[in-house]
Amino acid sequence: MRYASLTLCFCLWLLGTVPAGASGAISNALGAREAGRGGTNLAFSDNGVLLLDNPAGMQGLVGRCDCQNSYVDLGFAGLFTDLSYGDTDNPLTDAADNPTALGHFMVARRVHEDIVLGFGAFTPAGFGSDYDLQGPATLPGEHTYKSIGALLRILPGFSARLTDRLSVGGTLGLAVSHVELEGPYYINSGALRSVPTLLDLQTTGTALSWSCGLQYQLTDQTTVAARYQSENRFRSEGRAGLTVAGLGQSHFDIDVALTWASSVGLGLTHQIDNRQRVAVDVEWEFWSNAFDEVGLTFSNPENPVFAAVTGPSYDEAFPLLWEDVVIVSLGYERDFSGGRTLRLGYRYQDNPVPAATTSTYLQTTLEHHFAVGCGFQHGGWEIDAAYQFAFAPEVNTGTSVYPGGDFSNATVRTQTHMLFWGAMRRF
């Protein structure tokens, strides 16, 4: 009961960590330990984020006897961004600088010689930006262009040791998605296609989330791993406001169909000697099926003028046309005396966003991630910290697929800084 109460409180905290003015794109590395070694984690057995990344690895978190058969992991991250956007109506403009706090919480316990159970809450993905920009000719004047998206996974899971070398694991839990958009928007379909509007949207939804994975000790020095993470299909409900010249303003009920991508990962960890380790993870994220488009259904308009034009409801498709990506992570660790550890890492991540659908609303174009981290022990706790710098090559959009001319002939620049802190303990 104590663990359940702590987890519930932490989940509620996680849902409130993204402030209304948050900016940025969030790296896939979540915990301080994995972030410091470039995001490599699939073939490790040394941190609570494994429940999310590869639950098979939980075997190494707790002892195989009556002592130290329980484990707790608590982590935080701060995201600091440097985002810029410019087009024919705007000189290169920086987004609002609003740091974002993230976190995770995980507990585990060995219930059998070969079985470990775990439970945790994680925020593995998100996006956001906040600009004040001049609108296009059809929407003159300065407008706020703001977006927030966050994914939370609440996961129970297990790890089972099948042989002395092979462990398997899985999770089955709940994913929560929250999306906010505010700013100029050109309708892409239906009777109002190409009509310029001012959109204010907020939705929250839930979906099933599951994963499975394995770890195999190939030799005494080398471990290999594989993991599959399911996609999360959301039907999010909320409220949206539209302002259209000549029609006025109206609030709607809105239903958003949004899918977060599935992924497959392979990992390898090699112990060079009793102090040094190297690791490589390769992951594929299948965004082409997930973020091809976002479906929106507006219904029950409060303004009868809108009802007369659109009917009681109408469907809208927001094209994204994202592409599948490959992610390669490289990590290095060296242990020193006194329980101290140094970590270095690099992560390359394909940009899934085509230039034609790049916008301020989804400025998630990061490609190169460089990281350094350290760890030490104090009072029975293992403490870790890491710093990660990420950037993307400049994106020039050319002709945008979105009607109205907004986001055409634009320049987008993205880079972020992240600070990680984590603490874990066995008892």
C-alpha positions in Angstrom: 0.0 0.0 0.0 2.8 2.4 0.8 4.4 1.8 -2.7 0.9 2.3 -4.3 0.3 5.6 -2.6 3.8 6.9 -3.5 3.3 5.9 -7.1 -0.1 7.5 -7.3 1.3 10.8 -5.9 4.2 10.7 -8.3 2.0 10.0 -11.4 -0.1 13.1 -10.5 3.1 15.1 -10.2 4.2 13.9 -13.6 1.0 15.0 -15.2 1.6 18.5 -13.9 5.3 18.9 -14.8 4.8 20.4 -18.3 4.0 24.1 -17.7 1.6 26.0 -20.0 4.5 27.8 -21.6 6.9 24.9 -22.1 9.1 24.8 -25.1 11.2 22.1 -26.7 11.6 18.6 -28.0 12.3 15.9 -25.5 15.1 13.3 -26.0 14.3 9.6 -25.7 16.9 9.2 -22.9 14.9 9.4 -19.6 17.1 8.4 -16.6 20.4 10.0 -15.6 22.3 6.7 -15.8 21.2 5.8 -19.4 21.4 9.5 -20.5 25.0 9.7 -19.4 25.9 6.8 -21.7 24.1 8.1 -24.7 20.8 6.4 -24.1 22.1 2.9 -24.2 20.0 0.7 -21.9 18.5 -2.3 -23.6 21.2 -4.8 -22.5 21.8 -3.4 -19.0 20.4 -4.4 -15.7 21.2 -1.5 -13.4 18.4 1.1 -13.4 14.6 1.4 -13.0 14.0 2.9 -16.4 14.5 -0.7 -17.7 10.8 -1.4 -16.8 10.1 1.0 -19.8 13.1 0.2 -22.0 13.4 -3.6 -21.6 11.7 -5.2 -18.6 13.7 -8.4 -19.0 16.6 -6.5 -17.4 15.0 -6.1 -14.0 16.6 -9.4 -12.8 19.7 -7.4 -12.0 18.0 -4.8 -9.8 17.4 -7.0 -6.8 19.2 -9.8 -5.0 18.3 -13.5 -5.1 18.0 -14.0 -1.4 16.0 -12.5 1.5 18.3 -9.4 1.6 18.0 -6.5 -0.9 15.0 -8.0 -2.6 13.3 -4.6 -3.1 14.4 -1.6 -5.2 13.3 2.0 -5.7 14.4 4.5 -8.4 13.5 8.2 -8.5 14.6 10.5 -11.3 14.2 14.1 -12.5 15.2 15.9 -15.7 15.3 19.6 -16.6 14.8 20.6 -20.3 16.2 23.9 -21.5 15.7 24.9 -25.1 17.0 27.2 -27.8 14.4 27.2 -30.6 14.2 29.6 -33.5 11.8 30.2 -36.4 11.7 32.6 -39.3 9.8 33.1 -42.6 8.9 35.8 -45.1 6.7 37.5 -42.5 9.1 37.1 -39.5 12.8 37.6 -39.0 14.5 34.7 -37.2 12.7 34.7 -33.9 13.5 32.8 -30.7 10.8 30.8 -28.9 10.0 31.6 -25.3 12.6 30.2 -22.9 10.6 28.2 -20.4 12.4 25.3 -18.7 10.4 22.1 -18.4 10.6 19.5 -15.6 10.2 15.8 -16.2 10.5 12.7 -14.0 10.1 9.0 -13.4 9.4 6.7 -10.5 9.8 2.9 -10.3 9.7 0.2 -7.6 10.6 -3.5 -7.9 10.5 -6.6 -5.7 11.6 -10.2 -6.2 8.7 -12.4 -5.4 10.4 -15.7 -6.5 13.9 -16.8 -7.1 13.5 -16.2 -10.8 10.7 -13.6 -10.9 10.8 -9.9 -10.3 7.7 -7.6 -10.4 7.9 -3.9 -11.1 5.7 -0.8 -11.2 6.5 2.7 -12.5 5.4 5.9 -14.1 7.5 7.4 -17.0 7.3 10.4 -19.4 9.2 9.1 -22.4 8.2 11.6 -25.1 6.8 15.0 -25.7 7.0 18.2 -27.8 6.3 21.9 -27.3 7.0 25.4 -28.4 5.8 29.0 -27.7 6.3 31.8 -30.2 4.9 35.3 -30.7 4.9 35.8 -34.5 3.4 37.9 -37.2 0.6 35.9 -39.0 0.3 35.6 -42.8 -1.6 38.2 -44.9 -4.9 36.5 -44.3 -4.4 36.6 -40.5 -2.5 39.9 -40.0 -1.1 41.0 -36.6 0.9 39.3 -33.9 -0.3 35.9 -32.7 0.8 33.2 -30.2 1.9 29.9 -31.8 1.9 27.5 -28.9 1.9 23.7 -28.6 2.3 21.1 -25.8 2.3 17.4 -26.2 3.2 14.8 -23.5 3.1 11.1 -23.2 2.9 9.4 -19.8 3.1 5.6 -19.3 2.0 3.9 -16.1 3.3 0.4 -16.2 3.2 -2.8 -14.1 5.6 -5.4 -15.4 7.6 -8.6 -14.8 10.9 -10.2 -15.5 11.4 -14.0 -15.5 14.7 -15.9 -15.5 14.2 -18.9 -17.8 17.8 -20.1 -17.7 21.1 -18.9 -16.2 21.7 -16.9 -19.4 18.2 -16.0 -20.6 15.6 -13.6 -19.1 12.4 -12.4 -20.5 10.0 -9.6 -19.4 6.9 -7.7 -20.3 4.6 -4.8 -19.3 0.9 -4.1 -19.7 -0.4 -0.8 -18.6 -1.9 2.6 -19.4 -0.6 5.4 -21.5 -1.9 9.0 -21.1 -1.6 11.6 -23.8 -2.2 15.3 -23.4 -2.1 17.8 -26.4 -2.6 21.6 -26.5 -2.5 23.8 -29.6 -3.1 27.6 -29.8 -2.6 29.9 -32.7 -3.4 30.5 -36.4 -4.7 27.4 -38.2 -5.9 26.8 -41.8 -8.5 24.1 -42.0 -7.3 21.3 -44.3 -10.6 19.6 -45.3 -14.4 19.9 -45.5 -16.6 22.9 -46.2 -14.1 25.3 -44.6 -11.0 24.1 -46.3 -8.3 26.8 -46.5 -10.3 29.1 -44.3 -8.0 30.9 -41.8 -8.9 30.4 -38.2 -7.6 31.0 -34.7 -7.5 27.6 -32.9 -7.4 26.9 -29.2 -7.5 23.2 -28.4 -6.9 21.0 -25.3 -7.5 17.2 -25.2 -6.5 14.3 -22.9 -6.9 10.6 -23.6 -5.8 7.2 -22.5 -4.7 4.0 -24.4 -3.4 0.5 -23.8 0.4 0.3 -23.6 2.5 -2.9 -23.6 6.0 -4.2 -24.3 8.0 -7.4 -24.3 11.8 -8.0 -24.3 14.6 -10.4 -23.6 18.2 -10.4 -22.5 20.7 -13.2 -23.2 24.2 -13.5 -21.7 26.1 -14.4 -24.8 29.4 -14.8 -22.9 30.6 -13.9 -19.5 31.5 -10.4 -20.8 28.7 -9.8 -23.4 25.0 -9.4 -23.1 22.6 -9.0 -26.0 18.9 -7.8 -25.9 15.8 -7.2 -27.9 12.6 -5.3 -27.1 9.3 -4.4 -28.8 7.2 -1.4 -27.6 3.6 -1.3 -28.7 2.0 1.8 -30.4 -0.5 3.7 -28.3 -3.7 4.6 -30.1 -5.6 7.5 -28.5 -9.1 8.9 -28.9 -8.6 12.0 -26.9 -11.5 14.2 -25.9 -11.6 17.9 -25.0 -12.7 21.4 -25.9 -11.6 23.6 -28.8 -12.3 27.1 -29.8 -12.4 28.5 -33.4 -12.5 32.1 -34.5 -13.3 32.7 -38.2 -13.7 36.1 -39.8 -17.4 36.5 -40.8 -18.6 33.7 -38.7 -17.4 34.8 -35.3 -16.2 32.5 -32.5 -17.5 29.2 -31.2 -16.5 26.4 -28.8 -16.8 22.8 -29.8 -16.4 19.4 -28.3 -13.5 17.8 -30.0 -12.3 14.2 -30.5 -8.6 13.7 -31.6 -7.3 10.5 -33.1 -3.6 10.4 -32.3 -1.1 7.5 -32.3 2.3 7.3 -30.7 4.7 5.1 -32.7 5.7 1.5 -31.9 9.4 0.6 -31.9 11.8 -2.3 -32.0 15.2 -2.2 -30.4 18.4 -4.4 -30.3 21.1 -3.8 -27.8 24.6 -5.1 -26.8 26.7 -4.5 -23.7 30.3 -5.7 -23.5 32.5 -5.7 -20.3 36.0 -4.8 -21.5 37.5 -5.5 -18.0 36.3 -5.3 -14.4 36.1 -1.5 -14.7 35.0 -0.6 -18.2 31.9 -1.3 -20.3 30.8 -0.3 -23.8 27.3 -0.5 -25.3 25.4 0.0 -28.5 21.6 0.2 -29.0 19.8 0.3 -32.4 16.2 1.2 -32.5 13.5 1.6 -35.2 10.5 3.9 -34.5 7.6 3.4 -36.9 6.2 7.0 -37.3 5.0 6.6 -40.9 1.9 4.7 -39.6 1.5 6.7 -36.4 2.0 10.3 -37.5 0.8 10.2 -41.1 -2.1 12.5 -40.0 -4.0 13.5 -37.0 -7.8 13.2 -37.2 -10.0 15.8 -35.5 -13.8 15.7 -35.1 -15.4 19.0 -34.1 -19.0 18.6 -32.8 -21.7 20.5 -30.9 -20.8 24.0 -31.9 -22.1 26.6 -29.4 -22.5 29.2 -32.1 -25.5 28.5 -34.4 -23.8 30.2 -37.3 -21.1 27.6 -37.3 -23.8 24.8 -37.0 -25.5 26.2 -40.1 -22.2 26.1 -42.1 -20.6 22.9 -40.9 -23.6 20.9 -39.5 -23.6 19.4 -36.1 -20.1 18.0 -36.6 -17.3 17.9 -39.2 -14.1 15.9 -39.6 -10.7 17.5 -40.1 -7.4 15.8 -41.1 -4.1 17.5 -40.0 -1.3 16.0 -42.2 2.0 15.2 -40.7 3.6 12.7 -43.1 6.3 11.7 -40.6 8.8 9.0 -41.7 10.2 6.0 -39.9 13.5 6.6 -38.1 16.6 4.7 -37.0 18.3 5.6 -33.7 21.8 4.5 -32.9 23.2 5.0 -29.4 26.8 4.5 -28.2 27.8 4.4 -24.6 30.9 4.0 -22.4 31.3 3.6 -18.6 34.3 3.4 -16.4 34.3 2.6 -12.7 36.7 4.3 -10.2 37.4 3.6 -6.6 34.9 4.6 -3.9 31.9 3.6 -6.0 32.4 6.4 -8.6 31.5 6.0 -12.3 32.2 8.2 -15.4 29.9 7.9 -18.4 30.1 9.2 -22.0 27.7 8.8 -24.9 26.5 9.8 -28.3 23.1 9.2 -29.9 22.1 9.7 -33.6 18.4 10.0 -34.3 16.9 10.4 -37.7 14.6 13.5 -38.1 11.2 12.0 -38.8 9.6 15.4 -39.9 9.6 16.2 -43.6 10.5 19.8 -44.5 7.1 20.2 -46.0 5.3 19.6 -42.7 7.8 21.3 -40.4 6.2 24.0 -38.3 6.4 25.7 -35.0 3.8 23.4 -33.5 6.0 20.2 -33.9 9.6 21.4 -33.8 10.9 17.9 -33.0 13.9 17.8 -35.4 16.7 16.9 -33.1 19.3 14.5 -34.5 22.7 14.6 -32.6 22.9 14.0 -28.9 26.1 14.3 -26.9 26.2 13.3 -23.2 28.4 13.0 -20.2 27.5 11.6 -16.8 28.8 10.5 -13.4 27.6 8.3 -10.5 28.6 7.8 -6.9 27.3 6.1 -3.7 26.2 7.8 -0.5 24.4 6.4 2.5 23.3 3.3 0.8 21.9 5.2 -2.3 23.3 5.2 -5.8 23.3 8.8 -7.1 23.6 9.7 -10.8 23.8 12.9 -12.8 24.1 13.6 -16.5 24.2 16.5 -19.0 23.0 16.1 -22.6 23.3 18.6 -25.5 21.3 18.0 -28.6 21.0 19.8 -31.9 19.6 19.5 -35.4 20.8 20.8 -38.8 18.9 23.9 -40.0 15.6 23.0 -41.7 14.4 25.0 -44.7 10.8 24.2 -45.5 10.3 25.4 -49.0 6.6 25.0 -49.9 4.6 23.8 -46.9 1.8 21.3 -47.5 -0.5 23.4 -45.2 -2.9 25.8 -46.9 -2.7 29.5 -46.4 1.0 30.0 -46.9 1.9 29.8 -43.2 5.2 27.9 -42.6 6.3 28.2 -46.3 9.8 29.5 -47.0 10.7 29.1 -43.4 13.9 28.4 -41.4 13.8 26.3 -38.3 16.6 25.8 -35.8 16.5 23.5 -32.8 18.8 22.7 -30.0 18.3 21.6 -26.3 20.2 21.2 -23.1 19.1 18.6 -20.5 20.2 18.0 -16.9 19.4 14.6 -15.3 19.5 13.5 -11.7 18.6 10.1 -10.2 18.7 8.1 -7.0 18.2 4.4 -6.5 18.4 2.0 -3.6 18.2 -1.7 -2.8 16.8 -2.8 0.5 
